[in-house]
Amino acid sequence: MDTLQLSSDESQIVSTVLEVLMQKRKYKISLDQLLGRWSNFVAHVEAGYNDSIYEYINDLSTRDILDELIEEVPQPIKDKLDTYLQPLDERFTNATITTERILLKEKAANQAHWLRIPKIRGSELEDDLRSEDLI
């Protein structure tokens, strides 16, 4: 996938916003790392997700950080991020199915990724989803 093209000013804005967002999470991450994590996660889901529900939930949280970032940046950056993420989000949607209920109660139902599980999943995730009454 192509890299996201931001001006140096836009990159600085994104870095500043990310720094603030990540303070509550107690770690640092760059935009490139976030986008890479989401892209790798989507590819993992497409190929068949073999980790536990806890890992799946952790991986989904990457999209939350991206959503928070999008909410905080100026419109031109939002537009660039949305354009970049749209094909990844479509791939994620195509590789998943809707669940009966949201994966984490504290997540908003308007965050569609929290209502989706992989179509192709390993036995560990399958067992976890059954034990949580998600399938």
C-alpha positions as CSV (number, residue, x, y, z in Angstrom):
1,M,0.0,0.0,0.0
2,D,1.2,3.5,-0.7
3,T,2.4,5.6,2.1
4,L,0.4,8.5,3.4
5,Q,1.7,11.8,2.1
6,L,1.6,14.6,4.6
7,S,3.4,17.9,4.5
8,S,6.0,18.6,7.2
9,D,3.5,20.9,8.9
10,E,0.8,18.2,8.7
11,S,3.2,15.6,10.1
12,Q,4.0,17.9,13.0
13,I,0.3,18.4,13.8
14,V,-0.2,14.6,13.7
15,S,2.8,13.9,15.9
16,T,1.6,16.5,18.5
17,V,-1.9,15.1,18.6
18,L,-0.6,11.5,18.8
19,E,1.7,12.4,21.6
20,V,-1.3,13.8,23.6
21,L,-3.5,10.8,22.7
22,M,-0.8,8.3,23.7
23,Q,0.0,9.9,27.1
24,K,-3.1,8.1,28.6
25,R,-2.0,4.8,27.1
26,K,1.5,5.2,28.4
27,Y,3.4,4.5,25.2
28,K,4.5,6.3,22.1
29,I,3.6,5.4,18.5
30,S,4.0,7.1,15.2
31,L,1.4,7.5,12.5
32,D,3.4,5.2,10.3
33,Q,3.5,2.5,13.0
34,L,-0.3,2.9,13.6
35,L,-1.1,2.6,9.9
36,G,1.3,-0.4,9.6
37,R,-0.4,-2.1,12.5
38,W,-3.8,-1.6,11.1
39,S,-2.7,-2.8,7.6
40,N,-0.9,-5.9,9.1
41,F,-4.0,-6.7,11.2
42,V,-6.3,-6.5,8.2
43,A,-4.0,-8.8,6.3
44,H,-3.9,-11.2,9.3
45,V,-7.8,-11.2,9.4
46,E,-8.0,-11.8,5.6
47,A,-5.6,-14.8,5.9
48,G,-7.3,-16.2,8.9
49,Y,-7.0,-14.9,12.4
50,N,-5.4,-17.5,14.7
51,D,-4.9,-15.6,18.0
52,S,-7.2,-15.3,21.0
53,I,-10.1,-12.9,21.5
54,Y,-7.9,-10.9,23.8
55,E,-5.3,-10.4,21.0
56,Y,-8.1,-9.6,18.5
57,I,-9.5,-7.0,20.9
58,N,-6.1,-5.5,21.4
59,D,-5.5,-5.4,17.6
60,L,-8.9,-3.7,17.0
61,S,-8.0,-1.0,19.4
62,T,-5.5,0.3,16.8
63,R,-8.5,1.5,14.8
64,D,-9.8,3.4,17.9
65,I,-6.5,5.3,18.1
66,L,-6.8,6.2,14.4
67,D,-10.4,7.3,15.0
68,E,-9.3,9.5,17.9
69,L,-6.6,11.0,15.8
70,I,-9.0,11.7,12.9
71,E,-11.3,13.5,15.4
72,E,-8.5,15.8,16.6
73,V,-6.8,16.9,13.3
74,P,-7.8,19.6,10.9
75,Q,-10.0,18.7,7.9
76,P,-7.3,18.4,5.2
77,I,-5.5,15.8,7.4
78,K,-8.8,14.0,8.2
79,D,-9.5,13.8,4.5
80,K,-6.1,12.3,3.8
81,L,-6.4,9.8,6.6
82,D,-9.9,8.8,5.5
83,T,-8.8,8.3,1.9
84,Y,-5.9,6.2,3.1
85,L,-7.9,4.1,5.5
86,Q,-11.0,3.5,3.3
87,P,-9.5,0.6,1.3
88,L,-8.1,-1.0,4.5
89,D,-11.5,-0.7,6.2
90,E,-13.2,-2.1,3.2
91,R,-10.8,-5.1,3.2
92,F,-11.5,-5.5,6.9
93,T,-15.3,-5.4,6.4
94,N,-15.0,-8.0,3.5
95,A,-12.9,-10.3,5.7
96,T,-15.3,-10.2,8.7
97,I,-18.9,-10.8,9.6
98,T,-21.2,-8.9,12.0
99,T,-21.5,-10.3,15.6
100,E,-24.7,-10.6,17.6
101,R,-23.4,-7.9,20.0
102,I,-20.4,-5.6,20.5
103,L,-17.1,-7.2,21.5
104,L,-16.5,-4.9,24.4
105,K,-19.3,-3.4,26.4
106,E,-17.5,-0.1,26.9
107,K,-17.0,0.5,23.2
108,A,-19.5,2.5,21.2
109,A,-21.8,0.6,18.9
110,N,-21.2,3.3,16.2
111,Q,-17.6,2.0,15.9
112,A,-18.4,-0.7,13.4
113,H,-15.1,-2.6,13.8
114,W,-16.2,-3.6,17.3
115,L,-19.2,-5.5,15.9
116,R,-17.2,-7.6,13.5
117,I,-15.3,-10.9,13.7
118,P,-13.1,-12.7,11.2
119,K,-14.8,-15.0,8.7
120,I,-11.7,-17.2,8.8
121,R,-10.6,-17.9,12.4
122,G,-8.5,-20.4,14.2
123,S,-9.8,-22.7,16.9
124,E,-8.6,-20.5,19.8
125,L,-10.6,-17.5,18.6
126,E,-13.5,-19.7,17.7
127,D,-13.6,-21.1,21.2
128,D,-13.2,-17.7,22.8
129,L,-16.1,-16.3,20.7
130,R,-18.3,-19.2,21.6
131,S,-17.5,-18.9,25.3
132,E,-18.4,-15.2,25.1
133,D,-21.7,-16.0,23.3
134,L,-20.5,-13.9,20.3
135,I,-21.3,-16.7,17.7
